Amino acid sequence: MSLIRCADREELRCALEALAPGDCVLVDSLAAAAKNERELLAALQAIHERGADFASAQEGIDTRAAQREAFFAFCRALSAMESAERSEKRREGVEKAKEEGKNKGRKPIAVDEGLFESVVQLWQSGQISARQAMARLDLKPNTFYRRIKEREELKMKDYKKVEQELKEEIKEAARQSRRDLDELKKQVKAEAKEVKKAADEKLEVHDVEKELRKDRIRAESEHRDAVRQMKKDVEAETKELKKMMEEN
């Protein structure tokens, strides 16, 4: 297990080739890791398939500190919506061409939407076959599956709002994480300051005690010297007094 830092797309591509389960790919930013959303989602999918984690310093993303599977599930949803968006753009292009008379196409076959939804639900739940569904709707296979595709694309449009909300939640979570980290740094600094103050006070008391011990040792030494000198003076006076007595 190792942390692999990638400064650009080329380094990320090389890292993906040698990625092992438990590794974590760290990029400076999402913009540096991929040229577009499709390339980024493909890289994230590859990282997930290899059992690795992903982190981006600028955006504050780190799957090691969050719900890993939820993050990659969100990425897969984004990939699906991006694909649906491309399909929608193609459909809009066709419709615009039709409006401009460039591609009139065939007149859409009228189908009762309520009947279509109920029959499709029966087919998707396995209660009837696709052939039976087409017969009930009086549709040919190409028309039936085209309508199914259009139906799914319309549903995907509703996911765009959810996608935007999820993006905002991720950004807010990243901002909150940075705020929490800043607050934690402040607390650590304050505690470190208190510890240093206590240590300085203790050191100051220790220095005072050390000086007192020195003064006590010095006083005791001076007292012993004074006692020895007094003894010498007494001995000298005694000797002198004895000499005077002998002379008399």
C-alpha positions in Angstrom: 0.0 0.0 0.0 1.5 3.3 -1.1 0.6 6.9 -1.9 1.2 7.8 -5.6 1.3 11.5 -6.4 0.5 12.5 -9.9 1.2 16.0 -11.1 -0.3 15.7 -14.6 -2.3 13.4 -16.9 0.7 11.4 -18.1 1.8 10.6 -14.6 -1.8 9.5 -13.8 -1.8 7.3 -16.9 1.5 5.6 -15.8 0.2 5.2 -12.2 -3.0 3.4 -13.4 -0.9 0.8 -15.2 1.0 -0.2 -12.0 -1.8 0.5 -9.4 -2.3 -2.1 -6.7 -5.2 -2.7 -4.3 -4.9 -0.4 -1.2 -2.8 2.2 -3.1 -4.0 5.8 -3.1 -3.7 8.1 -6.2 -3.1 11.8 -5.1 -3.5 14.6 -7.7 -3.0 18.3 -7.3 -6.3 19.1 -8.9 -9.0 17.4 -11.0 -8.2 19.8 -13.9 -4.6 18.6 -13.9 -5.6 14.9 -13.8 -7.8 14.9 -16.9 -8.6 17.1 -20.0 -12.4 16.6 -19.6 -15.1 15.1 -17.5 -15.2 11.9 -19.5 -11.5 11.2 -19.1 -11.7 11.9 -15.4 -14.6 9.5 -14.9 -12.8 6.8 -16.8 -9.7 7.2 -14.6 -11.8 7.1 -11.4 -13.5 4.0 -12.7 -10.1 2.3 -13.3 -8.9 3.3 -9.8 -12.1 1.8 -8.3 -11.8 -1.4 -10.2 -8.3 -1.9 -8.9 -9.4 -1.5 -5.3 -7.5 1.7 -4.8 -8.4 5.1 -3.4 -8.4 8.6 -4.9 -7.6 12.1 -3.4 -7.4 15.6 -4.9 -5.6 18.3 -2.9 -7.3 21.3 -4.4 -10.9 20.0 -4.2 -10.4 18.4 -0.8 -11.5 15.0 -2.0 -10.2 11.9 -0.2 -12.0 8.5 -0.5 -9.9 7.2 2.4 -11.7 9.6 4.8 -15.2 9.2 3.3 -17.6 6.6 2.2 -15.5 5.1 -0.6 -18.2 3.1 -2.4 -20.7 6.0 -2.2 -18.1 8.3 -3.9 -17.4 5.9 -6.8 -21.1 5.2 -7.1 -21.6 8.9 -7.6 -18.9 8.9 -10.2 -20.6 6.1 -12.1 -23.9 8.1 -12.0 -22.1 11.1 -13.4 -20.7 8.9 -16.2 -24.2 7.6 -17.0 -25.6 11.1 -17.0 -22.8 12.4 -19.2 -23.5 9.7 -21.7 -27.2 10.6 -21.6 -26.4 14.2 -22.1 -24.5 13.3 -25.3 -27.5 11.4 -26.5 -29.8 14.3 -25.7 -27.6 16.7 -27.7 -27.7 14.3 -30.7 -31.5 14.1 -30.4 -31.7 17.9 -30.2 -29.5 18.2 -33.2 -31.8 15.9 -35.1 -34.9 17.8 -34.0 -33.3 21.1 -35.0 -32.4 19.7 -38.4 -36.0 18.6 -38.8 -37.3 22.1 -37.9 -34.9 23.6 -40.5 -36.1 21.2 -43.1 -32.8 19.4 -43.4 -34.0 16.1 -42.0 -37.7 15.7 -42.0 -37.7 12.0 -41.1 -40.8 10.0 -40.6 -43.8 11.1 -38.8 -43.7 9.8 -35.2 -46.1 7.0 -34.5 -48.8 8.0 -32.0 -48.8 5.9 -28.8 -51.0 6.3 -25.7 -48.4 7.3 -23.0 -50.4 5.7 -20.2 -50.7 2.4 -22.1 -47.1 2.6 -23.1 -45.9 3.0 -19.5 -48.1 0.2 -18.2 -47.0 -2.3 -20.9 -43.3 -1.4 -20.5 -43.6 -2.0 -16.7 -45.0 -5.4 -17.4 -42.2 -6.2 -19.8 -39.4 -4.9 -17.5 -40.8 -6.9 -14.6 -40.8 -10.1 -16.7 -44.5 -10.6 -16.8 -44.7 -10.4 -20.6 -42.1 -10.8 -23.3 -40.8 -8.0 -25.6 -42.8 -9.5 -28.5 -46.0 -9.4 -26.4 -45.3 -5.8 -25.4 -44.8 -4.8 -29.1 -48.0 -6.6 -30.1 -50.0 -4.8 -27.4 -48.6 -1.4 -28.4 -48.8 -2.3 -32.2 -45.2 -1.2 -32.6 -42.3 -2.6 -34.6 -39.1 -3.6 -32.8 -37.1 -0.5 -33.9 -39.9 1.8 -32.8 -40.4 0.0 -29.6 -36.8 0.1 -28.5 -36.4 3.7 -29.7 -39.3 4.7 -27.5 -37.7 2.8 -24.6 -34.5 4.7 -25.2 -36.2 8.1 -25.4 -38.1 7.2 -22.2 -34.9 6.5 -20.3 -33.2 9.7 -21.7 -36.2 11.8 -20.5 -35.8 10.2 -17.0 -32.1 11.0 -17.1 -32.9 14.7 -17.4 -34.5 14.6 -14.0 -31.2 13.4 -12.6 -29.4 16.6 -13.5 -30.9 18.5 -10.6 -29.8 15.6 -8.3 -26.4 15.7 -9.8 -26.0 19.4 -9.2 -27.2 19.0 -5.6 -24.7 16.2 -5.0 -21.9 18.4 -6.4 -22.8 21.2 -4.0 -23.0 18.8 -1.1 -19.5 17.5 -1.9 -18.1 21.1 -2.2 -19.8 22.1 1.1 -18.4 19.0 2.8 -14.9 19.8 1.5 -15.3 23.4 2.8 -16.5 22.2 6.2 -13.6 19.8 6.4 -11.2 22.7 5.8 -13.0 24.8 8.4 -12.8 22.0 10.9 -9.1 21.5 10.1 -8.4 25.2 10.7 -10.3 25.1 14.0 -8.3 22.1 15.1 -5.1 23.8 14.2 -6.1 26.8 16.4 -6.9 24.5 19.3 -3.6 22.6 18.9 -1.7 26.0 18.8 -3.5 27.2 21.9 -2.8 23.9 23.8 0.8 24.1 22.7 1.1 27.6 24.0 -0.4 26.6 27.4 2.0 23.6 27.6 5.0 25.9 26.8 3.9 28.4 29.5 3.6 25.7 32.1 7.0 24.3 31.1 8.6 27.8 31.3 7.0 28.3 34.8 8.3 24.9 36.0 11.7 25.7 34.6 11.7 29.1 36.4 10.8 27.4 39.7 13.6 24.9 39.1 16.1 27.6 38.5 15.0 29.4 41.8 15.4 26.1 43.7 18.8 25.6 42.1 20.0 29.1 43.2 18.7 28.5 46.7 20.6 25.2 46.9 23.7 27.1 45.8 23.2 29.8 48.4 22.7 27.2 51.1 25.8 25.3 50.1 27.8 28.5 50.0 26.5 29.6 53.5 27.4 26.2 55.0 30.8 26.4 53.5 31.4 29.9 54.9 30.1 28.8 58.3 32.6 25.9 58.3 35.4 28.2 57.4 34.4 30.7 60.1 34.4 27.8 62.7 37.8 26.6 61.6 39.2 30.1 61.8 37.7 30.7 65.3 39.2 27.4 66.4 42.6 28.5 65.1 42.3 31.9 66.9 41.3 30.2 70.2 44.3 27.8 69.9 46.7 30.7 69.2 45.4 32.7 72.2 45.6 29.6 74.4 49.2 29.0 73.3 50.1 32.6 73.9 48.5 32.6 77.4 50.4 29.4 78.3 53.7 30.9 77.3 53.1 34.0 79.4 52.3 31.9 82.4 55.5 29.9 82.0 57.6 33.0 81.8 56.2 34.3 85.1 
